[in-house]
Amino acid sequence: MSDTEYTADFFISHADADVQWAEWLAFELESAGYGVILKAWDFRPGDDLLDKIDEALSTSRHTLHILSAENDAEVAARTAAARYQGLQGKERALIPVRVNEANVSAAIGTLMSIDLSGLDAEDEARRRLLAGVAECVERVARTGFPGKSAKQVRFPGAEQEVCQLRGHRPDPRFIGRDDLMTELYRALRTDRPAAAIQAITGLGGLGKTQVAVEFAFRHGAAYDVVWWVRAEDPTTLRGDYTELATELGLPFEKDDQAIAALRQSLRRRKNWLLIFDNAEDPDGLLPLLPERHTGHVLITSRRPEWPHAEIRTLDVLPVPAAVEYLRQWGGVTNAGTASELAEALGCLPLALAQAASVIADGMAATDYLGQLHEQSPELFVQGRTGNHQVTIASTWRVAFDRLAEQSPAAVALFRLAAFLGAEAIPLDRVVPVPGMPDELTEALTAPLPRMRATKALREYSWPRPVTGSCRSIAWCRPSRAPSWPRTNPGGRGSRSRR
């Protein structure tokens, strides 16, 4: 290819998890006068992705590749293509950029990289980047209005001012929602006032909260402030919201003053993300926000309509994603069995998680299907419409029976969490009372039995330890609490008090 056929200096190749770094690189390079092609800016819905990547590789003088810990087949393919161009004689076809301690594949291990890892000073990162590309051959002539990235991009290496996610962590099993993640990111980046509030809606068990968690971890580096608000209860809604005023050092004496001060502060600020989880009351939530702002708001809710928000209705997983989930996390190797099970469970994420946990624990997938047939034959009626409550209740019955055989203490903690509610429960502050089952008393007072019980619950995707500790658990709540056996092993009903 002759030089006159190049239309850009750089194509930036990156995994989805590194999009903030990619945008920062693109902004700095364009500000320095280089032409850049970036997936988030230049690829549009409806484009053929492979064709666009091939075009970008061919028409860019160099490919800047962000080294990533994420195993991404698409990124690996484009990296291999750029490396091949280099082997065919294209000068500096592939330039690696290191932004963290990710391992370097053997295919590009011999190439010198631009090292930005561990930097928290933006000026030094900018200096290294521009020095690393400075020896490039003559820049490609640019046409059209310059500076399409005129909006300032936050340096991903900078420390966040405030970040509070209430102990939530990304789920390694997160699957099948990449298109939604891209849509959310694109919408919030448009700066359209109507897009500044995004509402993820749908029935329980679809994974709305986990989508919000994943978004916060993938894109949190784009924000100075990331704040999670538990919005289901009016008390926690206002309490979590006013807590942010304290974190930002705003002066106030009463909650109403805190809300007013926070609304004023958010109106002046940019690069902030508020997440309202399990919100149900627009009249209680929306007045907390400033009328005009440049920040972003993400709402998860079972309510199908939200005023002043763009609605993203969450559905069940696509069948291929559900089958892959069962294969990867349940070890279901037979494609037909995995497909039958996924369809019986309605491709509902919560039901899939329960099934995969039980199967991975040792129950054969065919035996699991057999128990579903026996306990819930309605799940296998051809052409049935999805009933999420029936599906969840069915998977919970199978999992509960198996858990009861293995760990009576885990069952006792399960009931305790279901009784006390959805928020984090500090187990070391729960005092045993007369009449409690022996296994529950032991789990509350002895560290080792407690650890074993919470470990069993983790394996079945039920109440989860908070921030990696066995001292607190949080209830993993479906659309409605299903029915389970009323007596635990030994014939005694478990009982707990607030």
C-alpha positions in Angstrom: 0.0 0.0 0.0 1.4 3.4 -0.9 1.4 6.3 1.6 -1.3 8.2 -0.3 -3.8 5.5 0.4 -3.6 5.9 4.2 -6.4 8.0 5.7 -5.4 7.9 9.4 -2.2 7.7 11.4 -3.5 5.3 14.0 -6.1 2.6 14.5 -6.5 2.0 18.2 -7.1 -1.7 19.0 -8.4 -2.5 22.5 -10.6 -4.9 24.6 -13.9 -3.6 25.8 -12.6 -3.3 29.4 -10.0 -0.7 28.2 -12.2 1.7 26.3 -11.4 4.5 28.7 -7.7 4.2 27.9 -8.5 4.0 24.2 -10.5 7.2 24.3 -7.8 9.0 26.3 -5.1 7.9 23.8 -7.3 9.0 20.9 -8.1 12.4 22.4 -4.4 13.1 23.1 -3.3 12.0 19.7 -5.9 14.0 17.9 -5.1 17.0 20.1 -1.5 16.6 18.9 -2.6 16.6 15.3 -2.7 12.9 14.4 -5.6 11.2 12.7 -7.2 8.4 14.6 -9.7 5.6 14.0 -11.4 4.3 17.2 -14.2 1.8 17.4 -16.3 3.8 19.9 -16.2 6.9 17.7 -16.1 5.6 14.1 -18.0 2.3 14.1 -21.8 2.6 14.0 -24.7 0.2 14.6 -25.4 -1.7 11.4 -21.8 -1.6 10.3 -20.2 -5.0 9.6 -17.7 -5.2 12.4 -15.1 -7.4 10.6 -15.3 -5.3 7.4 -14.8 -2.1 9.5 -11.8 -3.6 11.4 -10.2 -4.8 8.1 -10.7 -1.3 6.6 -9.2 0.4 9.7 -6.2 -1.9 9.6 -5.6 -1.2 6.0 -6.2 2.5 5.9 -4.2 3.4 9.1 -0.5 3.8 9.0 -0.1 2.2 12.4 -2.1 0.1 14.9 -1.8 1.1 18.5 -2.7 -2.1 20.5 -3.6 -1.7 24.2 -2.2 -4.8 26.0 -5.0 -6.2 28.1 -5.6 -9.0 30.7 -9.0 -9.6 29.1 -9.1 -12.6 26.8 -10.8 -11.2 23.7 -10.9 -13.2 20.5 -11.8 -10.2 18.4 -8.9 -8.2 19.7 -6.5 -11.2 19.3 -7.6 -11.5 15.6 -7.0 -7.8 14.8 -3.6 -7.9 16.7 -2.5 -10.9 14.6 -3.6 -9.1 11.5 -1.6 -6.0 12.3 1.4 -8.1 13.3 1.2 -9.9 9.9 1.2 -6.5 8.2 4.5 -5.7 10.0 6.0 -9.0 8.9 5.0 -8.1 5.4 7.1 -5.0 5.5 4.6 -2.3 6.9 6.8 -0.1 9.1 5.9 -0.2 12.8 2.5 -1.7 11.8 1.8 -2.7 15.4 2.8 -0.6 18.4 1.8 -2.1 21.8 0.8 0.2 24.6 1.0 -1.1 28.2 -1.5 0.4 30.6 -1.4 -2.3 33.3 0.5 -5.5 34.2 -1.2 -7.6 31.6 0.9 -10.5 30.1 2.2 -10.0 26.6 1.5 -12.8 24.1 4.4 -14.5 22.4 3.3 -13.1 19.0 4.1 -9.5 20.0 6.5 -10.2 22.9 9.5 -8.9 20.8 8.0 -5.5 20.1 8.9 -2.5 22.2 5.9 -1.0 23.9 4.8 2.4 25.1 4.6 1.9 28.9 1.9 3.9 30.7 1.4 1.3 33.5 1.3 2.5 37.1 1.2 6.2 36.1 -1.2 8.5 38.0 0.3 11.8 36.5 -1.5 12.6 33.3 1.3 14.9 32.1 3.9 12.1 32.3 1.6 9.7 30.5 1.0 12.2 27.8 4.8 12.8 27.4 5.5 9.1 27.1 2.7 8.6 24.6 3.7 11.4 22.3 7.4 10.5 22.6 6.6 6.9 21.7 4.8 7.9 18.5 7.1 10.8 17.6 9.4 8.7 15.5 6.6 7.8 13.2 6.9 8.7 9.5 5.2 11.7 8.1 1.6 12.2 9.3 -1.3 11.5 7.1 -3.0 14.6 5.7 -6.2 15.3 7.6 -9.4 16.4 6.0 -12.6 17.8 7.4 -13.2 19.7 10.7 -10.4 18.9 13.1 -10.8 17.7 16.7 -13.8 15.3 16.5 -12.8 14.4 20.1 -13.1 18.0 21.3 -14.7 16.8 24.6 -12.1 16.4 27.3 -11.5 12.8 28.2 -10.6 11.9 31.8 -7.2 10.3 32.3 -8.0 6.7 33.4 -4.9 6.5 35.6 -6.0 9.3 37.8 -7.4 8.4 41.2 -11.1 8.8 41.6 -12.4 11.3 44.1 -15.1 9.1 45.4 -16.2 5.5 44.6 -18.8 3.6 46.5 -20.3 0.4 45.1 -21.6 -1.1 48.4 -19.4 -4.2 48.2 -20.5 -5.2 44.7 -18.0 -6.9 42.5 -18.0 -7.9 38.8 -19.3 -11.4 38.1 -16.8 -13.6 36.1 -19.9 -15.4 34.8 -21.3 -12.2 33.2 -22.3 -13.2 29.7 -24.6 -12.3 26.8 -25.0 -8.5 27.6 -22.2 -7.0 25.5 -24.6 -5.3 23.1 -26.4 -3.7 25.9 -23.2 -2.5 27.5 -22.2 -0.9 24.2 -25.6 0.7 23.8 -25.4 2.2 27.4 -21.9 3.5 26.9 -22.7 5.1 23.5 -25.9 6.7 24.8 -24.2 8.2 27.8 -21.3 9.5 25.7 -23.6 11.4 23.3 -24.2 14.2 25.8 -27.8 14.4 24.7 -29.7 15.7 27.8 -32.4 13.0 27.2 -29.8 10.3 27.3 -28.2 11.3 30.6 -30.5 9.1 32.6 -30.6 5.4 31.5 -33.2 3.1 33.1 -32.6 -0.7 32.9 -36.0 -2.3 33.4 -37.3 -5.8 33.5 -38.6 -8.6 35.8 -36.6 -10.0 38.7 -34.0 -12.6 37.9 -32.8 -11.0 34.6 -29.6 -9.5 36.0 -30.4 -5.8 36.1 -28.2 -5.1 39.1 -25.3 -7.1 37.6 -25.5 -5.1 34.4 -25.1 -1.9 36.5 -22.2 -3.5 38.4 -20.5 -4.5 35.2 -20.9 -1.0 33.7 -19.5 0.6 36.8 -16.4 -1.6 36.7 -15.9 -1.4 32.9 -16.4 2.3 32.7 -15.8 3.7 36.2 -12.4 5.1 35.2 -14.3 7.7 33.1 -15.7 9.3 36.2 -14.3 11.3 39.1 -17.3 10.2 41.3 -19.1 6.8 41.2 -21.8 6.4 43.8 -24.2 3.5 44.4 -27.6 4.2 46.0 -29.8 1.4 47.3 -33.1 2.9 46.1 -35.8 0.3 46.8 -36.5 1.7 50.3 -37.1 5.4 50.8 -34.9 5.4 53.9 -31.9 3.9 52.2 -32.5 6.0 49.1 -32.2 9.3 51.0 -29.6 7.9 53.4 -27.2 6.7 50.7 -27.7 9.8 48.7 -27.0 12.2 51.5 -24.0 10.1 52.5 -22.4 11.3 49.2 -22.7 14.9 50.4 -20.7 13.9 53.5 -18.0 12.2 51.3 -17.7 15.3 49.1 -17.3 17.5 52.2 -20.5 19.6 51.7 -21.7 21.6 54.7 -25.2 20.6 56.0 -27.0 20.0 59.3 -30.2 18.2 58.1 -30.9 15.7 55.2 -32.9 18.3 53.2 -29.9 20.7 53.4 -27.6 17.8 52.3 -29.8 17.1 49.3 -29.9 20.8 48.3 -26.1 21.1 48.6 -25.5 17.9 46.7 -27.9 18.9 43.8 -26.0 22.2 43.6 -22.6 20.5 43.6 -23.6 18.0 41.0 -24.9 20.8 38.8 -21.4 22.3 38.7 -19.5 19.1 38.4 -18.8 16.8 35.5 -17.7 13.2 35.2 -19.9 11.7 37.8 -22.1 8.5 37.7 -24.9 7.8 40.1 -26.4 4.3 40.2 -29.9 3.9 41.7 -30.5 0.1 42.2 -33.9 -1.5 42.5 -35.7 1.9 42.3 -39.5 1.8 42.2 -40.6 5.4 42.9 -39.8 8.1 40.3 -41.4 10.8 42.5 -39.0 9.9 45.3 -35.9 9.6 43.2 -36.0 12.2 40.4 -36.3 15.3 42.7 -32.9 14.3 44.2 -31.2 15.1 40.9 -30.3 18.6 39.7 -32.6 19.9 36.9 -29.6 20.4 34.6 -26.4 18.5 34.8 -23.6 16.9 32.8 -23.3 13.8 34.8 -24.8 10.3 34.2 -27.5 8.4 36.0 -28.1 4.6 35.8 -31.3 3.2 37.2 -32.3 -0.4 37.7 -36.0 -1.1 38.2 -38.8 -3.5 37.7 -41.0 -0.5 36.8 -41.4 -0.6 33.0 -41.7 3.2 32.5 -39.5 6.0 33.9 -40.1 9.7 33.1 -37.1 11.7 31.8 -35.1 8.5 31.1 -34.2 6.4 28.2 -35.5 2.9 28.8 -33.4 -0.2 28.2 -35.7 -3.2 28.7 -33.8 -6.3 29.7 -34.8 -9.7 28.4 -33.7 -13.2 29.0 -30.4 -14.3 27.6 -30.1 -15.4 23.9 -30.1 -19.2 23.7 -26.5 -19.5 22.5 -25.3 -17.4 25.5 -27.4 -19.5 27.9 -26.0 -22.7 26.4 -22.5 -21.3 26.7 -23.1 -20.4 30.3 -24.1 -23.9 31.2 -21.2 -25.3 29.3 -18.6 -23.0 30.8 -19.9 -22.8 34.4 -21.9 -26.0 34.8 -19.6 -28.2 32.8 -22.5 -29.4 30.6 -20.6 -30.9 27.7 -23.5 -32.3 25.7 -24.9 -29.6 23.4 -28.3 -31.2 23.2 -28.7 -31.4 27.0 -27.4 -27.9 27.5 -29.9 -26.6 24.9 -32.8 -28.5 26.4 -31.9 -27.3 29.9 -31.5 -23.6 28.8 -34.9 -23.6 27.1 -36.6 -25.3 30.0 -35.2 -22.6 32.3 -36.3 -19.9 29.9 -32.7 -18.6 29.5 -33.3 -16.7 32.7 -29.9 -15.7 34.2 -30.8 -16.4 37.8 -32.2 -19.8 37.0 -29.2 -20.6 34.9 -26.9 -19.6 37.8 -28.7 -21.9 40.1 -28.7 -24.8 37.7 -25.0 -24.4 36.8 -24.1 -24.3 40.5 -25.8 -27.5 41.3 -24.5 -29.3 38.3 -20.9 -28.1 38.9 -21.3 -29.4 42.4 -21.6 -32.9 41.1 -25.2 -33.6 40.0 -25.3 -34.8 36.4 -27.1 -32.5 34.0 -29.4 -35.3 32.9 -30.3 -35.9 36.5 -31.0 -32.2 37.0 -33.3 -32.3 34.0 -35.0 -35.3 35.4 -35.8 -33.6 38.7 -37.1 -30.5 36.8 -39.4 -32.8 34.8 -40.6 -34.5 38.0 -41.1 -31.3 40.1 -42.1 -28.8 37.4 -43.4 -30.6 34.2 -45.0 -27.3 33.1 -41.5 -26.0 32.2 -41.3 -28.5 29.4 -44.7 -27.8 27.7 -43.9 -26.9 24.1 -44.8 -23.3 23.2 -45.3 -22.2 26.8 -44.9 -18.6 27.6 -42.2 -17.7 30.1 -43.2 -17.6 33.8 -40.1 -16.4 35.6 -41.5 -17.0 39.1 -42.2 -20.7 38.3 -38.8 -21.1 36.7 -36.9 -19.6 39.6 -39.0 -21.6 42.2 -38.2 -24.8 40.3 -34.5 -24.3 40.2 -34.5 -23.2 43.9 -36.3 -26.3 45.0 -33.7 -28.6 43.3 -30.8 -26.6 44.7 -32.4 -26.3 48.2 -32.9 -30.1 48.4 -29.3 -30.7 47.5 -28.0 -28.0 49.9 -30.0 -29.4 52.8 -28.3 -32.7 52.3 -24.8 -31.2 52.4 -25.0 -28.3 54.9 -27.8 -27.9 57.5 -26.0 -24.8 58.7 -26.1 -23.2 55.3 -29.8 -23.8 55.1 -30.2 -22.1 58.5 -28.3 -19.1 57.3 -30.3 -19.1 54.1 -33.5 -18.8 56.1 -32.1 -16.2 58.4 -31.1 -14.0 55.3 -34.5 -14.5 53.7 -36.2 -13.4 56.9 -34.1 -10.3 57.7 -34.2 -8.9 54.2 -32.1 -7.9 51.1 -29.4 -5.7 52.6 -26.1 -6.8 54.1 -26.5 -8.7 57.3 -23.5 -8.5 59.8 -23.5 -12.1 61.1 -21.2 -11.3 64.0 -23.8 -8.9 65.4 -26.7 -11.4 65.2 -27.2 -12.9 68.7 -28.5 -16.5 69.1 -31.8 -16.8 71.0 -33.5 -19.7 72.7 -35.2 -22.0 70.2 -32.7 -21.4 67.3 -31.6 -24.6 65.6 -28.2 -25.8 66.9 -26.6 -25.5 63.5 -27.6 -21.9 63.2 -26.4 -21.1 66.7 -23.1 -22.7 65.8 -22.8 -20.8 62.5 -23.4 -17.5 64.3 -20.9 -18.1 67.1 -18.1 -20.3 65.7 -15.9 -18.9 62.8 -15.1 -22.3 61.1 -18.7 -23.5 60.8 -19.7 -20.0 59.6 -17.0 -20.1 57.0 -18.1 -23.5 55.8 -21.8 -22.5 55.6 -21.2 -19.3 53.7 -18.9 -21.2 51.3 -21.7 -23.6 50.6 -24.1 -20.7 49.9 -21.6 -19.1 47.6 -21.4 -22.3 45.6 -25.2 -22.2 45.1 -25.3 -18.5 44.1 -27.4 -17.6 47.2 -26.7 -15.1 50.0 -23.3 -13.8 49.2 -20.5 -12.7 51.5 -20.0 -8.9 51.4 -16.6 -7.7 50.2 -15.1 -11.2 50.4 -15.9 -11.7 54.1 -17.8 -14.5 55.7 -18.9 -12.1 58.5 -21.6 -10.5 56.4 -24.0 -11.9 53.8 -26.4 -10.2 51.4 -29.6 -11.9 50.2 -29.6 -12.7 46.5 -33.3 -11.9 45.8 -35.4 -13.2 42.9 -38.5 -11.6 41.5 -40.5 -13.1 44.4 -39.3 -15.4 47.2 -40.0 -18.9 46.1 -41.4 -21.6 48.3 -39.0 -24.0 50.0 -39.4 -26.8 52.6 -40.6 -25.4 56.0 -38.4 -27.6 58.1 -34.7 -28.1 58.0 -33.0 -31.5 58.5 -33.9 -32.6 62.0 -37.5 -31.6 61.7 -37.2 -28.2 63.5 -38.2 -24.9 61.9 -35.5 -22.3 62.1 -36.3 -19.1 63.9 -34.5 -15.8 64.1 -35.1 -12.3 65.5 -34.1 -8.9 64.5 
